[in-house]
Amino acid sequence: MALSSSSSSSSQKTWIVHGILAGTAIAAAIGARAYLGRSRKFRSRVVGIIPARYASSRFEGKPLVQILGKPMIQRTWERSKLASTLDHVVVATDDERIADCCRGFGADVIMTSESCRNGTERCNEALEKLEKKYDVVVNIQGDEPLIEPEIIDGVVKALQVAPDAVFSTAVTSLKPEDGLDPNRVKCVVDNRGYAIYFSRGLIPYNKSGKVNPDFPYMLHLGIQSFDSKFLKVYSELQPTPLQLEEDLEQLKVLENGYKMKVIKVDHEAHGVDTPDDVEKIESLMRERNLL
């Protein structure tokens, strides 16, 4: 597999670009892609959107949980603001409690409807309500209070230099012990920098049916960026069989034949999924002196 890497300073993470050529588009997507092709320009204007909702089956009110004295949504917002490629960062929510909290620490807030089924739809609605126009939208997970600004910059730059892609995301090395965990989404890529497939199962899957400790499995990280025109198209695409079976949004992109750029980063996922994760995050922050 061909590899390429770039590094700007010792403090920055090094990312390695991988990828795939996605399959052919279904008829419903051909016209939309042609539209994107006619209007494609260098994607210079970038907005970061942090979708946040109060309701959660595993952790209600998660965005407002205190992490070393600050709400988690504030921690994520502050880290996102450090990314050099973002011209603007906003929080998109349907809950006034979250909105009031975010306005309290200085964040711009866009109110969205309760009918949004996922973070991508919430980002699209927020984009439509923004006064300024943007070329790239970065969907930043609100439960990643330790998100690296360099990773945000990485997925943005990956999309900017790949005019044939409409989506970019990041992966990192998967620990062998997490190989069979369905909550750890795996990714495979080709040697041209495009995603082939994402799965909750182990991919690639060998004949032994066991995790190969010597194989460089890749773990998908939640951050993703979209061409802003494609984000509108994406929200109108019907759910696809693989997307529904795996319950993974990004598969709808691949099933409709669009290209998705992938970068590999040296980073461990530190998301907050349950209340038990808060203490782990706080310990990491103390270790890194991120108070």
Phi and psi in degrees as GROMACS dihedral restraints (atoms count N, CA, C in turn):
[ dihedral_restraints ]
;  ai    aj    ak    al  type     phi  dphi    fc
    3     4     5     6     1   -72.2    20    10
    4     5     6     7     1   141.3    20    10
    6     7     8     9     1  -127.8    20    10
    7     8     9    10     1   148.7    20    10
    9    10    11    12     1  -143.5    20    10
   10    11    12    13     1   146.4    20    10
   12    13    14    15     1  -141.6    20    10
   13    14    15    16     1   160.3    20    10
   15    16    17    18     1  -146.2    20    10
   16    17    18    19     1   147.2    20    10
   18    19    20    21     1  -147.4    20    10
   19    20    21    22     1   133.6    20    10
   21    22    23    24     1  -103.3    20    10
   22    23    24    25     1   -21.2    20    10
   24    25    26    27     1  -164.3    20    10
   25    26    27    28     1   164.7    20    10
   27    28    29    30     1   -64.7    20    10
   28    29    30    31     1   -22.4    20    10
   30    31    32    33     1   -83.3    20    10
   31    32    33    34     1   -16.2    20    10
   33    34    35    36     1   -87.4    20    10
   34    35    36    37     1   154.4    20    10
   36    37    38    39     1   -78.0    20    10
   37    38    39    40     1   152.5    20    10
   39    40    41    42     1   -98.6    20    10
   40    41    42    43     1   129.3    20    10
   42    43    44    45     1  -115.3    20    10
   43    44    45    46     1   149.2    20    10
   45    46    47    48     1  -120.1    20    10
   46    47    48    49     1   127.1    20    10
   48    49    50    51     1   -88.3    20    10
   49    50    51    52     1   130.5    20    10
   51    52    53    54     1  -123.4    20    10
   52    53    54    55     1  -174.7    20    10
   54    55    56    57     1   165.2    20    10
   55    56    57    58     1  -172.2    20    10
   57    58    59    60     1  -148.7    20    10
   58    59    60    61     1   164.4    20    10
   60    61    62    63     1   -98.5    20    10
   61    62    63    64     1   115.7    20    10
   63    64    65    66     1   -71.0    20    10
   64    65    66    67     1   164.7    20    10
   66    67    68    69     1   -70.5    20    10
   67    68    69    70     1  -178.1    20    10
   69    70    71    72     1   -71.5    20    10
   70    71    72    73     1   150.4    20    10
   72    73    74    75     1   -79.1    20    10
   73    74    75    76     1   148.1    20    10
   75    76    77    78     1   -76.0    20    10
   76    77    78    79     1   162.1    20    10
   78    79    80    81     1   -56.4    20    10
   79    80    81    82     1   -37.7    20    10
   81    82    83    84     1   -64.5    20    10
   82    83    84    85     1   -22.2    20    10
   84    85    86    87     1   -98.0    20    10
   85    86    87    88     1   -13.2    20    10
   87    88    89    90     1   -62.5    20    10
   88    89    90    91     1   -47.6    20    10
   90    91    92    93     1   -61.9    20    10
   91    92    93    94     1   -39.9    20    10
   93    94    95    96     1   -64.6    20    10
   94    95    96    97     1   -40.9    20    10
   96    97    98    99     1   -67.8    20    10
   97    98    99   100     1   -35.7    20    10
   99   100   101   102     1   -63.0    20    10
  100   101   102   103     1   -39.0    20    10
  102   103   104   105     1   -61.1    20    10
  103   104   105   106     1   -44.0    20    10
  105   106   107   108     1   -61.5    20    10
  106   107   108   109     1   -40.0    20    10
  108   109   110   111     1   -63.4    20    10
  109   110   111   112     1   -36.5    20    10
  111   112   113   114     1   -69.8    20    10
  112   113   114   115     1   -27.5    20    10
  114   115   116   117     1  -110.0    20    10
  115   116   117   118     1    11.1    20    10
  117   118   119   120     1   -71.7    20    10
  118   119   120   121     1   127.0    20    10
  120   121   122   123     1  -133.6    20    10
  121   122   123   124     1   173.8    20    10
  123   124   125   126     1   -60.6    20    10
  124   125   126   127     1   129.6    20    10
  126   127   128   129     1   -88.2    20    10
  127   128   129   130     1    83.9    20    10
  129   130   131   132     1   -93.7    20    10
  130   131   132   133     1   -28.5    20    10
  132   133   134   135     1   -95.4    20    10
  133   134   135   136     1   119.7    20    10
  135   136   137   138     1  -127.0    20    10
  136   137   138   139     1   132.1    20    10
  138   139   140   141     1  -121.5    20    10
  139   140   141   142     1   136.8    20    10
  141   142   143   144     1   -99.6    20    10
  142   143   144   145     1   126.6    20    10
  144   145   146   147     1  -118.5    20    10
  145   146   147   148     1   128.3    20    10
  147   148   149   150     1  -107.0    20    10
  148   149   150   151     1   100.0    20    10
  150   151   152   153     1   -74.1    20    10
  151   152   153   154     1   136.7    20    10
  153   154   155   156     1  -143.8    20    10
  154   155   156   157     1   131.0    20    10
  156   157   158   159     1  -130.3    20    10
  157   158   159   160     1   151.2    20    10
  159   160   161   162     1   -80.5    20    10
  160   161   162   163     1   -41.2    20    10
  162   163   164   165     1   -73.6    20    10
  163   164   165   166     1   132.6    20    10
  165   166   167   168     1  -156.7    20    10
  166   167   168   169     1   130.9    20    10
  168   169   170   171     1   -65.7    20    10
  169   170   171   172     1   -31.7    20    10
  171   172   173   174     1   -95.0    20    10
  172   173   174   175     1   -23.6    20    10
  174   175   176   177     1  -158.5    20    10
  175   176   177   178     1    84.3    20    10
  177   178   179   180     1   -66.3    20    10
  178   179   180   181     1   137.7    20    10
  180   181   182   183     1    73.6    20    10
  181   182   183   184     1    20.6    20    10
  183   184   185   186     1   -55.0    20    10
  184   185   186   187     1   -41.8    20    10
  186   187   188   189     1   -58.8    20    10
  187   188   189   190     1   -24.0    20    10
  189   190   191   192     1   -97.4    20    10
  190   191   192   193     1    -0.1    20    10
  192   193   194   195     1   -62.5    20    10
  193   194   195   196     1   139.1    20    10
  195   196   197   198     1   -78.4    20    10
  196   197   198   199     1   130.5    20    10
  198   199   200   201     1  -125.4    20    10
  199   200   201   202     1   105.4    20    10
  201   202   203   204     1    49.8    20    10
  202   203   204   205     1    47.5    20    10
  204   205   206   207     1    88.4    20    10
  205   206   207   208     1    -0.4    20    10
  207   208   209   210     1  -129.4    20    10
  208   209   210   211     1   146.6    20    10
  210   211   212   213     1   -62.0    20    10
  211   212   213   214     1   144.9    20    10
  213   214   215   216     1   -57.7    20    10
  214   215   216   217     1   -37.6    20    10
  216   217   218   219     1   -62.8    20    10
  217   218   219   220     1   -33.4    20    10
  219   220   221   222     1   -68.9    20    10
  220   221   222   223     1   -41.8    20    10
  222   223   224   225     1   -58.0    20    10
  223   224   225   226     1   -44.5    20    10
  225   226   227   228     1   -66.0    20    10
  226   227   228   229     1   -42.7    20    10
  228   229   230   231     1   -61.8    20    10
  229   230   231   232     1   -44.0    20    10
  231   232   233   234     1   -64.0    20    10
  232   233   234   235     1   -40.6    20    10
  234   235   236   237     1   -66.9    20    10
  235   236   237   238     1   -39.7    20    10
  237   238   239   240     1   -64.5    20    10
  238   239   240   241     1   -36.3    20    10
  240   241   242   243     1   -63.6    20    10
  241   242   243   244     1   -17.4    20    10
  243   244   245   246     1   -80.9    20    10
  244   245   246   247     1   -11.7    20    10
  246   247   248   249     1   -70.5    20    10
  247   248   249   250     1   130.5    20    10
  249   250   251   252     1   -76.7    20    10
  250   251   252   253     1   -19.1    20    10
  252   253   254   255     1   -87.3    20    10
  253   254   255   256     1   -12.0    20    10
  255   256   257   258     1   -87.4    20    10
  256   257   258   259     1   124.9    20    10
  258   259   260   261     1   -82.8    20    10
  259   260   261   262     1   -22.9    20    10
  261   262   263   264     1  -158.3    20    10
  262   263   264   265     1   147.4    20    10
  264   265   266   267     1  -130.2    20    10
  265   266   267   268     1   128.6    20    10
  267   268   269   270     1  -132.1    20    10
  268   269   270   271     1   157.9    20    10
  270   271   272   273     1  -105.0    20    10
  271   272   273   274     1   132.0    20    10
  273   274   275   276     1  -112.0    20    10
  274   275   276   277     1   119.8    20    10
  276   277   278   279     1  -146.0    20    10
  277   278   279   280     1   162.7    20    10
  279   280   281   282     1  -112.2    20    10
  280   281   282   283     1     9.3    20    10
  282   283   284   285     1  -120.6    20    10
  283   284   285   286     1   126.4    20    10
  285   286   287   288     1   -66.8    20    10
  286   287   288   289     1   -28.7    20    10
  288   289   290   291     1   -64.4    20    10
  289   290   291   292     1   -42.6    20    10
  291   292   293   294     1   -68.2    20    10
  292   293   294   295     1   -42.5    20    10
  294   295   296   297     1   -60.6    20    10
  295   296   297   298     1   -46.1    20    10
  297   298   299   300     1   -62.0    20    10
  298   299   300   301     1   -41.3    20    10
  300   301   302   303     1   -61.3    20    10
  301   302   303   304     1   -46.4    20    10
  303   304   305   306     1   -67.2    20    10
  304   305   306   307     1   -41.2    20    10
  306   307   308   309     1   -63.0    20    10
  307   308   309   310     1   -31.5    20    10
  309   310   311   312     1   -63.1    20    10
  310   311   312   313     1   -33.1    20    10
  312   313   314   315     1  -101.9    20    10
  313   314   315   316     1    10.9    20    10
  315   316   317   318     1   100.6    20    10
  316   317   318   319     1     6.8    20    10
  318   319   320   321     1   -82.1    20    10
  319   320   321   322     1   146.9    20    10
  321   322   323   324     1   -78.8    20    10
  322   323   324   325     1   137.7    20    10
  324   325   326   327     1  -124.5    20    10
  325   326   327   328     1   136.0    20    10
  327   328   329   330     1  -115.2    20    10
  328   329   330   331     1   122.4    20    10
  330   331   332   333     1   -82.1    20    10
  331   332   333   334     1   131.7    20    10
  333   334   335   336     1  -123.0    20    10
  334   335   336   337     1   167.9    20    10
  336   337   338   339     1   -78.3    20    10
  337   338   339   340     1   157.9    20    10
  339   340   341   342     1   -73.1    20    10
  340   341   342   343     1   -13.1    20    10
  342   343   344   345     1   -79.8    20    10
  343   344   345   346     1    -7.6    20    10
  345   346   347   348     1   -60.3    20    10
  346   347   348   349     1   125.5    20    10
  348   349   350   351     1   -83.1    20    10
  349   350   351   352     1   -19.7    20    10
  351   352   353   354     1  -158.7    20    10
  352   353   354   355     1   176.5    20    10
  354   355   356   357     1   -64.6    20    10
  355   356   357   358     1   -31.9    20    10
  357   358   359   360     1   -66.1    20    10
  358   359   360   361     1   -44.2    20    10
  360   361   362   363     1   -64.1    20    10
  361   362   363   364     1   -36.0    20    10
  363   364   365   366     1   -67.2    20    10
  364   365   366   367     1   -38.8    20    10
  366   367   368   369     1   -62.6    20    10
  367   368   369   370     1   -41.4    20    10
  369   370   371   372     1   -64.0    20    10
  370   371   372   373     1   -43.9    20    10
  372   373   374   375     1   -64.3    20    10
  373   374   375   376     1   -40.6    20    10
  375   376   377   378     1   -64.1    20    10
  376   377   378   379     1   -40.9    20    10
  378   379   380   381     1   -59.1    20    10
  379   380   381   382     1   -42.1    20    10
  381   382   383   384     1   -65.0    20    10
  382   383   384   385     1   -26.5    20    10
  384   385   386   387     1   -91.0    20    10
  385   386   387   388     1   -11.1    20    10
  387   388   389   390     1   -72.2    20    10
  388   389   390   391     1   140.8    20    10
  390   391   392   393     1   -71.3    20    10
  391   392   393   394     1   -40.3    20    10
  393   394   395   396     1   -84.9    20    10
  394   395   396   397     1   156.5    20    10
  396   397   398   399     1   -99.1    20    10
  397   398   399   400     1   142.0    20    10
  399   400   401   402     1  -129.9    20    10
  400   401   402   403     1   151.6    20    10
  402   403   404   405     1   -90.6    20    10
  403   404   405   406     1   -31.5    20    10
  405   406   407   408     1  -129.9    20    10
  406   407   408   409     1   136.9    20    10
  408   409   410   411     1  -118.1    20    10
  409   410   411   412     1   123.8    20    10
  411   412   413   414     1  -102.4    20    10
  412   413   414   415     1   120.0    20    10
  414   415   416   417     1   -87.8    20    10
  415   416   417   418     1   107.4    20    10
  417   418   419   420     1  -104.3    20    10
  418   419   420   421     1   122.0    20    10
  420   421   422   423     1   -65.4    20    10
  421   422   423   424     1   126.9    20    10
  423   424   425   426     1   -72.2    20    10
  424   425   426   427     1   -12.1    20    10
  426   427   428   429     1  -101.5    20    10
  427   428   429   430     1    26.8    20    10
  429   430   431   432     1  -118.1    20    10
  430   431   432   433     1    72.1    20    10
  432   433   434   435     1   -67.8    20    10
  433   434   435   436     1    -9.7    20    10
  435   436   437   438     1  -111.5    20    10
  436   437   438   439     1    22.3    20    10
  438   439   440   441     1   -56.0    20    10
  439   440   441   442     1   135.6    20    10
  441   442   443   444     1   -83.5    20    10
  442   443   444   445     1   126.1    20    10
  444   445   446   447     1   -56.3    20    10
  445   446   447   448     1   -33.3    20    10
  447   448   449   450     1   -65.3    20    10
  448   449   450   451     1   -28.0    20    10
  450   451   452   453     1   -72.6    20    10
  451   452   453   454     1   -40.4    20    10
  453   454   455   456     1   -57.9    20    10
  454   455   456   457     1   -48.0    20    10
  456   457   458   459     1   -61.7    20    10
  457   458   459   460     1   -35.8    20    10
  459   460   461   462     1   -64.4    20    10
  460   461   462   463     1   -46.3    20    10
  462   463   464   465     1   -70.4    20    10
  463   464   465   466     1   -31.4    20    10
  465   466   467   468     1   -66.0    20    10
  466   467   468   469     1   -49.0    20    10
  468   469   470   471     1   -64.7    20    10
  469   470   471   472     1   -34.3    20    10
  471   472   473   474     1   -62.0    20    10
  472   473   474   475     1   -39.5    20    10
  474   475   476   477     1   -73.9    20    10
  475   476   477   478     1   -35.1    20    10
  477   478   479   480     1   -66.0    20    10
  478   479   480   481     1   -31.7    20    10
  480   481   482   483     1   -97.1    20    10
  481   482   483   484     1     5.2    20    10
  483   484   485   486     1  -125.5    20    10
  484   485   486   487     1    80.5    20    10
  486   487   488   489     1   -64.3    20    10
  487   488   489   490     1   -16.2    20    10
  489   490   491   492     1   -86.1    20    10
  490   491   492   493     1    -6.4    20    10
  492   493   494   495     1   -99.7    20    10
  493   494   495   496     1   150.1    20    10
  495   496   497   498     1  -116.0    20    10
  496   497   498   499     1    -0.1    20    10
  498   499   500   501     1  -152.9    20    10
  499   500   501   502     1   143.4    20    10
  501   502   503   504     1  -140.9    20    10
  502   503   504   505     1   153.4    20    10
  504   505   506   507     1  -154.6    20    10
  505   506   507   508     1  -177.3    20    10
  507   508   509   510     1  -132.2    20    10
  508   509   510   511     1   150.1    20    10
  510   511   512   513     1  -131.1    20    10
  511   512   513   514     1   163.3    20    10
  513   514   515   516     1  -142.2    20    10
  514   515   516   517     1   174.1    20    10
  516   517   518   519     1   -65.8    20    10
  517   518   519   520     1   138.3    20    10
  519   520   521   522     1   -97.0    20    10
  520   521   522   523     1   130.6    20    10
  522   523   524   525     1   -70.3    20    10
  523   524   525   526     1   136.5    20    10
  525   526   527   528     1   -52.8    20    10
  526   527   528   529     1   -36.6    20    10
  528   529   530   531     1   -68.1    20    10
  529   530   531   532     1   -14.3    20    10
  531   532   533   534     1   -99.5    20    10
  532   533   534   535     1     4.7    20    10
  534   535   536   537     1   -59.9    20    10
  535   536   537   538     1   -33.4    20    10
  537   538   539   540     1  -103.3    20    10
  538   539   540   541     1     8.6    20    10
  540   541   542   543     1   -82.0    20    10
  541   542   543   544     1   115.7    20    10
  543   544   545   546     1   -67.6    20    10
  544   545   546   547     1   -15.0    20    10
  546   547   548   549     1   -81.9    20    10
  547   548   549   550     1    -9.9    20    10
  549   550   551   552     1  -100.9    20    10
  550   551   552   553     1   104.7    20    10
  552   553   554   555     1   -80.8    20    10
  553   554   555   556     1   128.5    20    10
  555   556   557   558     1   -98.7    20    10
  556   557   558   559     1   157.6    20    10
  558   559   560   561     1  -139.2    20    10
  559   560   561   562     1   143.2    20    10
  561   562   563   564     1  -122.8    20    10
  562   563   564   565     1   145.0    20    10
  564   565   566   567     1  -133.4    20    10
  565   566   567   568     1   163.1    20    10
  567   568   569   570     1   -98.0    20    10
  568   569   570   571     1  -172.6    20    10
  570   571   572   573     1   -92.0    20    10
  571   572   573   574     1    16.2    20    10
  573   574   575   576     1  -117.0    20    10
  574   575   576   577     1     5.2    20    10
  576   577   578   579     1    95.8    20    10
  577   578   579   580     1    19.7    20    10
  579   580   581   582     1  -125.5    20    10
  580   581   582   583     1   145.7    20    10
  582   583   584   585     1   -71.4    20    10
  583   584   585   586     1   139.1    20    10
  585   586   587   588     1   -95.9    20    10
  586   587   588   589     1   -49.0    20    10
  588   589   590   591     1  -162.8    20    10
  589   590   591   592     1   154.8    20    10
  591   592   593   594     1  -124.9    20    10
  592   593   594   595     1   145.1    20    10
  594   595   596   597     1  -155.0    20    10
  595   596   597   598     1   151.4    20    10
  597   598   599   600     1   -80.4    20    10
  598   599   600   601     1   -18.0    20    10
  600   601   602   603     1   -85.8    20    10
  601   602   603   604     1   174.5    20    10
  603   604   605   606     1   -75.8    20    10
  604   605   606   607     1   120.5    20    10
  606   607   608   609     1  -133.6    20    10
  607   608   609   610     1   135.9    20    10
  609   610   611   612     1   -68.0    20    10
  610   611   612   613     1   158.5    20    10
  612   613   614   615     1  -112.6    20    10
  613   614   615   616     1   120.3    20    10
  615   616   617   618     1   -92.4    20    10
  616   617   618   619     1   173.4    20    10
  618   619   620   621     1   -65.6    20    10
  619   620   621   622     1   -27.0    20    10
  621   622   623   624     1   -73.2    20    10
  622   623   624   625     1   -19.6    20    10
  624   625   626   627     1    74.2    20    10
  625   626   627   628     1    15.0    20    10
  627   628   629   630     1  -122.2    20    10
  628   629   630   631     1   159.1    20    10
  630   631   632   633     1   -69.8    20    10
  631   632   633   634     1   129.7    20    10
  633   634   635   636     1   -89.9    20    10
  634   635   636   637     1   109.9    20    10
  636   637   638   639     1   -63.9    20    10
  637   638   639   640     1   -14.7    20    10
  639   640   641   642     1   -97.4    20    10
  640   641   642   643     1    -4.7    20    10
  642   643   644   645     1   -90.1    20    10
  643   644   645   646     1   138.3    20    10
  645   646   647   648     1   -82.3    20    10
  646   647   648   649     1    70.3    20    10
  648   649   650   651     1   -61.6    20    10
  649   650   651   652     1   151.9    20    10
  651   652   653   654     1  -121.5    20    10
  652   653   654   655     1   135.2    20    10
  654   655   656   657     1   -99.8    20    10
  655   656   657   658     1   128.8    20    10
  657   658   659   660     1   -77.9    20    10
  658   659   660   661     1   132.4    20    10
  660   661   662   663     1   -95.8    20    10
  661   662   663   664     1   150.6    20    10
  663   664   665   666     1   -69.2    20    10
  664   665   666   667     1   -22.2    20    10
  666   667   668   669     1   -67.1    20    10
  667   668   669   670     1   141.5    20    10
  669   670   671   672     1  -153.4    20    10
  670   671   672   673     1   150.1    20    10
  672   673   674   675     1  -126.2    20    10
  673   674   675   676     1   148.9    20    10
  675   676   677   678     1  -125.8    20    10
  676   677   678   679     1   146.0    20    10
  678   679   680   681     1   -61.8    20    10
  679   680   681   682     1   130.0    20    10
  681   682   683   684     1   -62.0    20    10
  682   683   684   685     1   -34.1    20    10
  684   685   686   687     1   -68.2    20    10
  685   686   687   688     1   -38.4    20    10
  687   688   689   690     1   -68.8    20    10
  688   689   690   691     1   -32.3    20    10
  690   691   692   693     1   -57.4    20    10
  691   692   693   694     1   -39.0    20    10
  693   694   695   696     1   -67.6    20    10
  694   695   696   697     1   -40.8    20    10
  696   697   698   699     1   -63.7    20    10
  697   698   699   700     1   -44.3    20    10
  699   700   701   702     1   -56.4    20    10
  700   701   702   703     1   -42.9    20    10
  702   703   704   705     1   -66.4    20    10
  703   704   705   706     1   -20.1    20    10
  705   706   707   708     1   -93.3    20    10
  706   707   708   709     1   -13.0    20    10
  708   709   710   711     1   -71.2    20    10
  709   710   711   712     1   141.3    20    10
  711   712   713   714     1   -73.0    20    10
  712   713   714   715     1   150.7    20    10
  714   715   716   717     1   -55.7    20    10
  715   716   717   718     1   146.6    20    10
  717   718   719   720     1  -112.6    20    10
  718   719   720   721     1   158.7    20    10
  720   721   722   723     1   -56.7    20    10
  721   722   723   724     1   -45.9    20    10
  723   724   725   726     1   -67.6    20    10
  724   725   726   727     1   -39.7    20    10
  726   727   728   729     1   -58.6    20    10
  727   728   729   730     1   -45.1    20    10
  729   730   731   732     1   -69.8    20    10
  730   731   732   733     1   -39.4    20    10
  732   733   734   735     1   -68.7    20    10
  733   734   735   736     1   -41.7    20    10
  735   736   737   738     1   -89.4    20    10
  736   737   738   739     1   -16.2    20    10
  738   739   740   741     1    57.6    20    10
  739   740   741   742     1    52.2    20    10
  741   742   743   744     1  -133.5    20    10
  742   743   744   745     1   116.5    20    10
  744   745   746   747     1   -57.3    20    10
  745   746   747   748     1   -40.7    20    10
  747   748   749   750     1   -65.8    20    10
  748   749   750   751     1   -18.6    20    10
  750   751   752   753     1   -68.0    20    10
  751   752   753   754     1   -26.3    20    10
  753   754   755   756     1   -64.0    20    10
  754   755   756   757     1   -32.4    20    10
  756   757   758   759     1   -64.3    20    10
  757   758   759   760     1   -49.0    20    10
  759   760   761   762     1   -68.1    20    10
  760   761   762   763     1   -40.6    20    10
  762   763   764   765     1   -64.8    20    10
  763   764   765   766     1   -24.8    20    10
  765   766   767   768     1   -92.1    20    10
  766   767   768   769     1     7.2    20    10
  768   769   770   771     1    85.5    20    10
  769   770   771   772     1    11.3    20    10
  771   772   773   774     1   -85.7    20    10
  772   773   774   775     1   156.2    20    10
  774   775   776   777     1   -94.7    20    10
  775   776   777   778     1   140.6    20    10
  777   778   779   780     1  -128.1    20    10
  778   779   780   781     1   116.7    20    10
  780   781   782   783     1   -81.6    20    10
  781   782   783   784     1   140.5    20    10
  783   784   785   786     1  -127.4    20    10
  784   785   786   787     1   134.6    20    10
  786   787   788   789     1  -115.3    20    10
  787   788   789   790     1   148.0    20    10
  789   790   791   792     1  -104.2    20    10
  790   791   792   793     1   133.1    20    10
  792   793   794   795     1  -125.7    20    10
  793   794   795   796     1   155.7    20    10
  795   796   797   798     1   -90.4    20    10
  796   797   798   799     1    89.6    20    10
  798   799   800   801     1  -158.1    20    10
  799   800   801   802     1   143.2    20    10
  801   802   803   804     1  -102.7    20    10
  802   803   804   805     1   137.6    20    10
  804   805   806   807     1   -72.0    20    10
  805   806   807   808     1   127.3    20    10
  807   808   809   810     1  -127.6    20    10
  808   809   810   811     1    54.7    20    10
  810   811   812   813     1   -79.9    20    10
  811   812   813   814     1   159.5    20    10
  813   814   815   816     1  -106.9    20    10
  814   815   816   817     1   105.2    20    10
  816   817   818   819     1  -101.3    20    10
  817   818   819   820     1   -33.6    20    10
  819   820   821   822     1  -135.2    20    10
  820   821   822   823     1   165.0    20    10
  822   823   824   825     1   -56.8    20    10
  823   824   825   826     1   -29.0    20    10
  825   826   827   828     1   -66.0    20    10
  826   827   828   829     1   -22.3    20    10
  828   829   830   831     1   -75.1    20    10
  829   830   831   832     1   -19.1    20    10
  831   832   833   834     1   -62.2    20    10
  832   833   834   835     1   -45.9    20    10
  834   835   836   837     1   -62.1    20    10
  835   836   837   838     1   -36.7    20    10
  837   838   839   840     1   -64.1    20    10
  838   839   840   841     1   -43.3    20    10
  840   841   842   843     1   -64.2    20    10
  841   842   843   844     1   -42.5    20    10
  843   844   845   846     1   -63.5    20    10
  844   845   846   847     1   -37.5    20    10
  846   847   848   849     1   -64.3    20    10
  847   848   849   850     1   -42.7    20    10
  849   850   851   852     1   -64.2    20    10
  850   851   852   853     1   -39.2    20    10
  852   853   854   855     1   -66.3    20    10
  853   854   855   856     1   -38.1    20    10
  855   856   857   858     1   -65.3    20    10
  856   857   858   859     1   -41.5    20    10
  858   859   860   861     1   -61.0    20    10
  859   860   861   862     1   -37.7    20    10
  861   862   863   864     1   -92.6    20    10
  862   863   864   865     1     1.6    20    10
  864   865   866   867     1    58.2    20    10
  865   866   867   868     1    40.5    20    10
  867   868   869   870     1  -101.0    20    10
  868   869   870   871     1    64.3    20    10
